[in-house]
Amino acid sequence: MEQEIIERLHSAAKRFGLDIEGGTVRRTSSRFCLGIEHGDYNGMELFGIGTDRFIWLAFKPNTTGRIRIHSLNFPDDRMVDFALGEECDPDSVKDIWERFPRGVEAILRREGYSLTTGFDAVLYGNIPGGGMSRSASLALNLILTVFEVNGITDEGGLQVVDLAQMVENDFIGSPCGKLDQIMIYFAREGMGTYFHPATGKIEHIPFGGSSDSFRIVSLDTGTKRPGLEKSTYKIRRAECDAMKEQLSDGLGLGSLAGISDPGTYAKAVAYLESIGSKSISRLKYLYEARSRFQGTLDAWRAGNIGKVGENFRADGIGLRDDYLISGPELETMCDIARTVDGVLGERMLGGGDKGASGAIIRPEALEPLSEAVSRAYPLAHPGFADDYAVHSCRMVDGIVTFPLP
């Protein structure tokens, strides 16, 4: 498949007069979070893997001082073409994908990076639109490309992750945390990435059994989410921020991550009830997901994928019932998956509303799961009968570069 994509990139470059011959391909992955979904902006630990749905960017430095990119995913949008240092009102590009290269260039300049060299590029991605972090993959890819053509050193830490978050928070207006960026940037084939926010520590944890003993599956509902900035994610984030402030004022708690034992949780719930908070159920999900987190890490190290799946399913029920951030198509996929023998766990992915759900399964369950989805999902959501997909994914490195063939 990758060779076919490379040929399409070459063809598009010729059609639009972009010079990428002898250039480079940067391929950035998607991600699959194993815990704690929505914990990142609440100061909690994270664990996940990189998965093989990608964004490919074929690029070559130019001498024009301009960034010029065509996207095969958005052929009806204008080709991105702007000069380095050219000011851009974020509102003028808020509904088109150009907001990402514009945002990357603007944020890097704001942060003091010297940008003197532009590039020509063609882009293609096959990451489902919602749930597997397409926007984070794109932002990371573009930042690393601007770094490379301008001779800026990637220091290998959280520098690029922080910049990618700034692009989404400050230019695009998406209030995302760092889960997506961390899980892609640090992803390693065959390993889970563990991030501890209190220390900034990244640890790669090999799966303790055979990676052939399970499959990671993306259940793409065919729905499209325009961005976290336009979803209920933004509402949930604001509500959690407000709850955090209330608990800080009322009980002196520094963060929701500090609610890690039954006594503190009981006090927090009692206080929130006393002030009439409507966010108690969201705290319930976060507390219970965190209580399962160490068990997920231990099970992963031991190769106990059954337990990993069990916790994944429990998190999904909490996201649906307590955090209230799923959606009808996402939950239909989960309901279908739950009926199939060999499905170990399933839940919605990402920011909610639309996009993809995910499942952890035994290999022999892939065909029955695909058949169950093909039978039931179009009946439940006929408007997406031609758009849904089931993808079997593997663990991969998050960032790969190679010479353009």
MONOR-V334959 format. One record per backbone hydrogen bond with DSSP energy under -0.5 kcal/mol. CO is the residue of the C=O (numbers start at 1). NH is the residue of the N-H. E is the energy in kcal/mol with one decimal. If there is no record, write none. Layout:
# MONOR-V334959
CO	NH	E
CO	NH	E
This chain:
# MONOR-V334959
1	5	-2.0
2	6	-2.5
3	7	-2.1
4	8	-1.9
5	9	-2.3
6	10	-2.3
7	11	-2.4
8	12	-2.4
9	13	-2.2
10	14	-2.1
11	15	-2.0
12	16	-2.0
13	18	-2.9
14	17	-0.8
18	20	-0.9
20	23	-2.1
23	404	-2.4
24	59	-3.0
25	27	-0.5
25	402	-2.0
26	28	-0.5
26	57	-2.2
27	400	-2.1
28	55	-2.2
30	51	-1.6
32	49	-2.1
35	47	-3.3
36	39	-2.7
39	42	-1.0
39	44	-2.8
40	43	-1.4
42	257	-0.6
46	195	-2.4
47	34	-2.6
47	35	-1.2
48	193	-3.4
49	32	-2.4
50	396	-1.6
51	30	-1.9
51	53	-1.6
54	126	-2.5
55	28	-2.4
56	124	-2.3
57	26	-2.5
57	59	-0.6
58	122	-2.1
59	24	-2.7
60	120	-2.5
65	84	-2.7
66	68	-0.6
66	119	-1.0
67	82	-1.9
68	121	-2.0
69	80	-2.2
70	72	-0.5
70	123	-2.5
71	74	-0.6
72	75	-0.5
74	77	-1.3
80	69	-2.1
82	67	-2.8
83	86	-2.1
88	90	-0.6
89	92	-2.0
90	93	-1.3
91	94	-0.6
93	96	-1.5
93	99	-0.6
96	99	-1.8
97	100	-2.1
97	101	-0.5
98	102	-2.3
99	103	-2.0
100	104	-2.7
101	105	-2.2
102	106	-2.4
103	107	-2.7
104	108	-2.4
105	109	-2.0
106	110	-2.4
107	111	-2.1
108	113	-2.4
109	112	-1.8
113	115	-0.7
114	116	-0.6
118	62	-1.8
119	68	-2.7
120	60	-1.9
121	70	-1.8
122	58	-2.5
123	72	-3.0
124	56	-3.6
128	130	-2.1
128	132	-0.5
129	225	-1.5
130	356	-1.9
132	31	-1.2
133	137	-2.0
134	138	-2.2
135	139	-2.5
136	140	-2.5
137	141	-2.1
138	142	-2.5
139	143	-2.4
140	144	-2.5
141	145	-1.8
142	146	-2.6
143	147	-2.6
144	148	-2.4
145	149	-2.4
146	150	-1.3
147	152	-2.8
148	151	-1.3
153	155	-0.8
158	162	-3.0
159	163	-2.0
160	164	-2.6
161	165	-2.1
162	166	-2.2
163	167	-2.2
164	168	-1.6
165	169	-3.3
166	170	-2.8
166	171	-0.9
167	171	-1.1
167	172	-2.2
168	173	-1.2
168	174	-3.0
173	175	-0.5
174	176	-0.9
178	182	-2.5
179	183	-2.6
180	184	-1.5
181	185	-2.9
182	186	-2.2
184	187	-0.9
187	398	-2.0
188	191	-2.1
190	207	-1.5
192	194	-0.6
192	205	-3.0
193	48	-1.5
194	203	-2.6
195	46	-2.1
195	197	-0.6
196	199	-0.9
196	200	-2.1
196	201	-1.0
201	196	-2.1
203	194	-3.1
203	205	-0.6
204	206	-0.6
205	192	-2.7
210	213	-2.0
211	214	-0.8
215	361	-2.5
216	393	-4.0
217	219	-0.5
217	359	-2.3
218	220	-0.8
218	391	-2.7
219	357	-2.2
220	389	-2.1
224	226	-0.5
227	230	-1.9
228	231	-1.6
228	234	-0.7
231	234	-1.1
231	235	-0.5
232	236	-2.6
233	237	-2.8
234	238	-2.0
235	239	-2.4
236	240	-2.4
237	241	-2.4
238	242	-2.2
239	243	-2.4
240	244	-2.6
241	245	-1.9
242	246	-2.3
243	247	-2.5
244	248	-1.8
245	249	-2.5
246	250	-2.8
247	251	-2.1
247	252	-0.5
247	253	-1.7
248	252	-1.1
255	258	-1.3
256	259	-1.6
258	260	-1.5
261	265	-2.4
262	266	-2.6
263	267	-2.1
264	268	-2.5
265	269	-2.7
266	270	-2.4
267	271	-2.4
268	272	-2.7
269	273	-2.6
270	274	-1.8
271	275	-1.3
272	277	-2.8
273	276	-1.1
279	282	-0.7
279	283	-1.6
280	284	-2.1
281	285	-2.0
282	286	-2.1
283	287	-2.8
284	288	-2.5
285	289	-3.0
286	290	-2.2
287	291	-1.8
288	292	-1.0
289	293	-0.8
290	293	-0.5
290	294	-0.6
292	296	-1.7
293	297	-2.1
294	298	-2.7
295	299	-2.3
296	300	-2.4
297	301	-2.5
298	302	-1.8
299	303	-0.7
299	304	-2.9
300	208	-2.8
300	303	-1.1
303	305	-1.4
304	307	-0.6
304	308	-1.6
305	309	-2.5
306	310	-2.1
307	311	-2.4
308	312	-2.1
309	313	-2.5
310	314	-2.0
311	315	-2.6
312	316	-1.9
313	317	-2.1
314	318	-2.0
315	319	-2.6
316	320	-2.1
317	321	-3.0
318	322	-2.2
318	323	-2.6
319	325	-1.9
326	353	-0.6
327	331	-2.4
328	332	-1.9
329	333	-1.9
330	334	-1.7
331	335	-2.7
332	336	-2.4
333	337	-2.5
334	338	-2.2
336	339	-1.6
337	340	-1.8
340	343	-1.7
342	344	-0.7
342	362	-2.8
345	360	-2.6
347	358	-3.0
349	352	-0.9
352	354	-2.2
354	356	-0.5
355	221	-2.2
356	349	-1.7
357	219	-3.1
358	347	-2.1
359	217	-2.8
359	361	-0.5
360	344	-2.5
360	345	-1.3
361	215	-2.5
362	365	-2.1
363	366	-1.6
364	368	-0.5
365	369	-2.5
366	370	-2.6
367	371	-2.4
368	372	-2.4
369	373	-2.5
370	374	-2.3
371	375	-1.7
372	376	-2.6
373	377	-2.1
373	378	-0.6
376	380	-1.8
377	381	-2.6
381	384	-2.3
382	385	-1.5
384	387	-1.5
384	388	-1.4
389	220	-1.8
391	218	-2.8
391	393	-0.6
393	216	-1.3
394	52	-1.0
398	29	-2.1
400	27	-3.4
402	25	-3.0
